[in-house]
Amino acid sequence: METKTQTVSKPKREGKKTRGIAAGIVIVIAFILAISFFLFILGDPSHFEGGNRNNHPLNGDMLGTMFKGGYVVPIILTLLLTVVILSVERFFALSKAKGNGNLINFVYDVKADLKKGNISSAEALCAKQKGSVAAIVDAGLKKYKEMETQNLPKETKIEEIKAEIEEATSLELPSMQQNLPVIATISTLGTLMGLFGTVLGMIKSFAALGTAGAVDSVALSVGISEALVNTATGIATGALAIISYSYFSGKIDNMTYAIDEMGFALTQTYAETHQ
């Protein structure tokens, strides 16, 4: 006696058509803003002695001192603005991915409906919650209902549910992780650019010291302070990028844990309630 194997046709799933802002566009915008800030705000003649950019900055004027940091300053400012813009973009994107309500309560309510066998109520919760997590859970619930009508071994059905959740996750996860690698890169690059600007400034200061007939302590101290401005700005940029990356990575981890928990609950419930 031959056994016919019934194959389950899987519709082709599509990833999200709407993604966050592309990092390349953000970097270009940040660069334009940084150049404008460098030239027209930091480089305003009112920050320098005699109203001339070529002179020393006024005593205690940090904006003029930053301008004297050289062409590395707008590069660091570009990195800083990029982190700020991408952090704001990720905040709204991940809030949308989490959905409308509390994620822990959502997972708890869906699991409660699963135990009762009330799949329609669980789907209604997904429709109310919205977001990437709810979309993945909803895909698993639809596959759950579909498997109830299929003439397949129970193990095969459970594997089909797992595969559906994994596929839905693989399509949703990139949209949640978008732009985070750029922020992670800036966490290192910002500090390095700050040190690079400082080294250039120190070279310039000591070169001027070596060619001068006498030691100009004022010029030397101003030159050193201008160089160290790059270090301070670069470290601030790197620190902000690290904080941003850690914060949003933690949010993604929480959503991933919720997805894993729901996937386990779906397969476990199916295994316990179906022959």
C-alpha positions in Angstrom: 0.0 0.0 0.0 1.5 3.3 -1.1 1.3 6.4 1.1 0.8 9.7 -0.6 2.6 12.6 0.8 0.6 15.8 0.8 2.7 18.9 0.2 1.8 22.2 1.6 2.0 25.1 -0.8 3.7 28.0 0.8 2.9 31.4 -0.6 5.9 33.6 -1.3 6.3 36.1 1.6 7.6 39.5 1.0 9.7 41.6 3.3 8.8 45.1 4.4 8.4 47.5 1.5 8.9 50.5 3.8 12.2 50.8 5.5 13.8 53.4 7.7 15.9 56.2 6.4 19.0 55.0 4.5 22.2 55.8 6.3 23.9 57.2 3.2 21.2 59.9 2.9 21.6 60.7 6.6 25.4 61.0 6.3 25.1 63.4 3.3 22.5 65.6 5.2 24.7 65.5 8.3 27.8 66.5 6.3 26.0 69.5 4.8 24.7 70.6 8.2 28.2 70.1 9.8 29.9 72.2 7.1 27.3 75.0 7.5 27.7 75.0 11.3 31.5 75.0 10.9 31.7 77.9 8.5 28.8 80.1 9.7 28.5 79.4 13.4 32.0 78.3 14.6 33.7 80.5 12.0 31.7 83.6 12.6 34.2 86.6 12.8 32.8 87.7 16.2 34.6 84.7 17.8 38.1 86.0 16.9 40.4 88.8 17.8 39.8 91.8 15.5 36.9 90.1 13.9 39.3 88.0 11.7 39.2 84.2 11.4 43.0 84.2 10.9 43.6 85.6 14.4 43.4 83.7 17.7 39.9 83.1 19.1 38.7 85.4 21.9 39.7 84.3 25.4 37.3 81.6 26.6 35.4 81.5 23.3 34.8 77.7 22.7 33.1 78.1 19.4 36.1 80.0 17.9 38.5 77.4 19.5 36.5 74.6 17.9 36.8 76.3 14.5 40.6 76.4 14.9 40.5 72.7 15.3 40.7 72.5 11.5 39.0 70.5 8.8 38.7 67.4 11.1 36.0 69.3 13.1 33.3 69.1 10.4 34.1 65.4 9.9 33.6 64.7 13.6 30.4 66.9 13.6 29.2 64.9 10.7 29.6 61.7 12.7 28.0 63.2 15.7 24.9 64.5 13.7 24.7 61.1 12.0 24.4 59.3 15.4 21.8 61.8 16.6 19.6 61.5 13.5 19.9 57.7 13.2 19.1 57.4 17.0 15.9 59.4 16.6 15.0 57.3 13.5 15.6 54.0 15.3 13.6 55.2 18.3 10.5 55.7 16.2 11.2 52.6 14.0 11.6 50.2 16.9 8.6 51.8 18.8 6.5 51.0 15.7 8.0 47.5 15.4 7.1 46.8 19.1 3.5 47.7 18.5 0.8 49.7 20.3 0.6 48.0 23.7 2.9 46.5 26.3 4.9 43.7 24.7 5.0 41.5 27.8 1.2 41.8 28.2 0.7 41.0 24.6 2.8 37.8 24.9 0.9 36.8 28.0 -2.5 37.3 26.5 -1.7 35.4 23.3 -0.3 32.5 25.3 -3.5 32.5 27.4 -5.7 32.3 24.3 -3.5 29.5 22.9 -4.1 27.4 26.1 -7.8 27.9 25.6 -7.6 27.0 22.0 -9.0 30.4 21.0 -6.9 31.1 17.9 -9.3 33.7 16.5 -8.9 35.8 19.7 -5.1 35.5 19.5 -5.3 36.8 15.9 -7.5 39.7 17.1 -4.8 40.6 19.6 -2.2 40.6 16.9 -4.3 42.9 14.7 -4.7 45.2 17.7 -1.1 45.2 18.7 0.4 45.7 15.2 4.1 46.0 14.6 6.7 43.5 13.6 6.4 41.2 16.6 2.6 40.9 16.1 3.1 40.3 12.4 5.4 37.4 13.1 3.1 35.9 15.7 0.1 36.4 13.3 2.0 34.5 10.6 2.6 31.6 13.1 -1.1 31.6 14.1 -2.2 31.4 10.4 0.1 28.5 9.8 -1.2 26.9 13.0 -4.8 27.1 11.7 -3.7 25.9 8.3 -2.0 22.8 9.7 -5.2 21.8 11.5 -6.7 21.2 8.0 -3.7 19.3 6.6 -3.4 15.5 6.5 0.2 15.4 7.6 2.2 13.7 10.5 2.1 15.8 13.6 5.9 16.3 13.6 5.7 17.6 10.0 3.0 20.1 11.0 5.1 21.3 14.0 8.1 21.8 11.7 5.9 23.8 9.3 4.9 26.1 12.1 8.5 26.6 13.2 9.6 27.2 9.6 6.9 29.9 9.1 7.9 31.7 12.2 11.5 31.6 11.3 10.8 32.9 7.8 8.6 35.7 9.1 11.4 36.6 11.6 14.1 36.6 8.9 12.0 39.1 6.9 11.2 41.4 9.8 14.5 41.4 11.7 16.6 43.3 9.1 14.2 46.3 9.2 14.6 46.4 13.0 18.4 46.2 12.8 18.8 48.7 10.0 21.4 51.5 10.6 22.6 49.9 13.9 25.9 48.7 12.2 26.5 52.3 11.1 26.1 53.5 14.7 28.4 50.8 15.9 31.0 51.8 13.4 30.8 55.5 14.5 31.3 54.4 18.1 34.9 53.6 17.2 35.4 56.0 14.3 34.4 59.0 16.2 37.0 58.5 18.9 39.7 57.8 16.3 38.9 60.9 14.3 39.1 62.9 17.5 42.6 61.6 18.2 43.6 62.1 14.6 42.6 65.8 14.8 44.4 66.2 18.1 47.6 64.7 16.6 47.4 67.0 13.6 46.9 70.0 15.9 49.8 69.0 18.2 52.1 68.6 15.1 51.1 72.1 14.0 51.6 73.6 17.4 55.0 72.1 17.9 56.0 73.0 14.4 55.2 76.6 15.1 57.1 76.4 18.4 60.2 75.1 16.6 60.2 77.9 14.0 59.6 80.7 16.4 62.4 82.8 17.7 61.1 82.7 21.2 58.5 80.6 23.0 55.0 82.2 22.7 53.2 80.6 25.6 49.9 82.1 24.6 50.1 80.8 21.1 51.2 77.4 22.3 48.4 77.1 24.9 45.8 78.1 22.3 47.2 75.6 19.8 47.0 72.8 22.4 43.5 73.7 23.4 42.4 73.8 19.8 43.9 70.3 19.3 42.3 68.9 22.4 38.9 70.1 21.3 39.0 67.4 18.6 39.6 64.8 21.3 36.7 66.0 23.4 34.3 66.1 20.5 35.4 62.7 19.2 35.1 61.0 22.5 31.7 62.6 23.0 30.6 61.3 19.6 31.9 57.8 20.3 30.3 57.7 23.8 26.9 58.7 22.4 27.2 56.1 19.6 28.0 53.4 22.2 25.0 54.4 24.4 22.7 54.5 21.4 23.8 51.1 20.0 23.5 49.4 23.4 20.1 50.9 24.0 18.6 49.9 20.7 20.3 46.5 20.7 18.6 45.8 24.0 15.2 46.7 22.6 15.7 44.4 19.7 16.8 41.6 22.0 13.6 42.0 24.0 11.5 41.7 20.9 13.5 38.7 19.8 13.0 37.0 23.1 9.2 37.7 22.8 9.2 36.1 19.3 11.1 33.1 20.5 8.8 32.6 23.4 5.7 32.8 21.1 7.2 30.4 18.6 7.9 27.9 21.4 4.4 28.4 22.8 2.8 27.8 19.4 4.6 24.6 18.7 4.3 23.3 22.3 0.5 24.0 22.3 0.1 22.3 19.0 2.0 19.2 20.2 0.0 19.0 23.3 -3.5 19.5 21.8 -3.3 17.6 18.5 -2.8 13.9 17.8 
